[in-house]
Amino acid sequence: MNYISTRGQAPDLTFEQAMLTGLARDGGLYVPSEVPVMPQAEIAALAGLPYEEVAFRVMRPFLGETFTDDEFREIIANAYAGFGHDARAPLVQLDSGHFLLELFHGPTLAFKDFAMQLIGQLFEASLKRSGDRVTIVGATSGDTGSAAIEAFKGLDAVDVFILFPHGRVSEVQRRQMTTPSEANVHALSMTGHFDDCQARVKDMFNDFAFRDEVRLAGVNSINWARVLAQVVYYFTSAVALGAPHRKVSFTVPTGNFGDIFAGYIARKMGLPIDTLVVATNQNDILHRCLATGDYTPDGVIPSISPSMDIQVSSNFERVLFDAYGRDGMAVAQLMDELKAGGFKVSQGALQHLQDLFVSGRASEEETSATIKAIRARTGQLLCPHSAVGVKVAQDHLDQGVPMITLATAHPAKFPDAVEAATGIRPPLPPRMADLFDRDERVTKVENDLAEIEHFICGNITN
Ligand SMILES: *Cc1c(COP(=O)(O)O)cnc(C)c1O
């Protein structure tokens, strides 16, 4: 299987090349040339298997010849060994017909660990074999960065530089990025919003001289291997509720459109997903675009669910590519228009998107009220992102089709919002209870490409 760029002008790559590259050289994102369909009997056979075995069976067809089966099994086993729950992604019930998929039992307490822990092991295995080194740069609204630093710290062939928006991540998120002491990981606190951090990362990838000099690699949610890792828990949870014999729906708290895109891939693979609900906070560009076709960013308004405070949603490009009949030129044109202010999705493409997704938004008040109500009714504490999902899911419940809402972070990662809503300050799990006592190491940088590139060149260890 090959990987092709959403803008049609970059060379086709293998899985391994696409994973190591991240962003395509034409500015596009890599997607598989075709999505393998899993026969219904094979989906049924996933019932009751350990998470790791489902992960192997779901992801294997996408890898081509990159790893042997034994190598890939070992990579998966290493990736999930550090999780704090043996089920990896346990399902709990909130209400009749409404379930919560807890994706926060990894080392940094957010769903990003599912992809990042795997990608760390994939990179390590691949680079060990080739003898190459890479420099990973990433932008984060908080959770990607902590997950990446945790997954790559101390690995031999990798240096990691993470840009996060100064003062706009939670203290737990910041400390998870700034307290690891390994010399190959660097947290950079940048003036600006997440979208600014993401823009500088894109600039570095488009600076080909720099890109080649430091052997740049990306692990943001644009990296195909990350999307792939997230496809797995759609299968484990749907099968637990009776798929493929019974349909299920999912609601996904969304920012960069990575997690929801993984659900879209799961459905393309044959998982009988009835409805895929996109849930946004007050930064609702995706909700507005799906309703009207108008994609015009209008500035980020900081919210209590900061990992979704996004106006430029990278992975949306992947689904636009399909909605435009895989016409890379059309996608490139839209992205040019976006640089100039925004774009309008064509009528045909919008119809296609509306057939695939429904959407909703939760205001700040609704998010807090949902945290409070769910605590009162079930005892479950939700992080604010998960609460956005639960609120929007409640607006889309359908008798007869179970709804699974993705719980994307542990409540202790966002204790202020949870405490404000419920009066309860959720404690960190015991395995990271000393986070607030560890020393921090962080570099403050301006929103300036040259300054950031200079810092990176001066601090790589190879
Ligand atoms: C990253 C993140 C999201 C948004 O996920 P996308 O894949 O970017 O849509 C939601 N909630 C939490 C806690 C996150 O860390």
The ligand as an SDF file (V2000), in Angstrom:
LIG
                    3D

 15 15  0  0  0  0  0  0  0  0999 V2000
   -6.0260   16.7550   21.2140 C   0  0  0  0  0  0  0  0  0  0  0  0
   -7.2050   16.7180   22.0760 C   0  0  0  0  0  0  0  0  0  0  0  0
   -8.5010   16.8440   21.5510 C   0  0  0  0  0  0  0  0  0  0  0  0
   -8.7470   17.0780   20.0830 C   0  0  0  0  0  0  0  0  0  0  0  0
   -8.3400   16.0010   19.2940 O   0  0  0  0  0  0  0  0  0  0  0  0
   -8.1200   16.1670   17.7280 P   0  0  0  0  0  0  0  0  0  0  0  0
   -7.6220   14.8550   17.2660 O   0  0  0  0  0  0  0  0  0  0  0  0
   -7.1130   17.2540   17.5660 O   0  0  0  0  0  0  0  0  0  0  0  0
   -9.4260   16.5380   17.1500 O   0  0  0  0  0  0  0  0  0  0  0  0
   -9.5590   16.7110   22.4200 C   0  0  0  0  0  0  0  0  0  0  0  0
   -9.3800   16.5200   23.7360 N   0  0  0  0  0  0  0  0  0  0  0  0
   -8.1560   16.4160   24.2770 C   0  0  0  0  0  0  0  0  0  0  0  0
   -8.0220   16.2150   25.7320 C   0  0  0  0  0  0  0  0  0  0  0  0
   -7.0310   16.5030   23.4620 C   0  0  0  0  0  0  0  0  0  0  0  0
   -5.8090   16.3880   23.9980 O   0  0  0  0  0  0  0  0  0  0  0  0
  1  2  1  0
  2  3  1  0
  2 14  2  0
  3  4  1  0
  3 10  2  0
  4  5  1  0
  5  6  1  0
  6  7  2  0
  6  8  1  0
  6  9  1  0
 10 11  1  0
 11 12  2  0
 12 13  1  0
 12 14  1  0
 14 15  1  0
M  END
$$$$
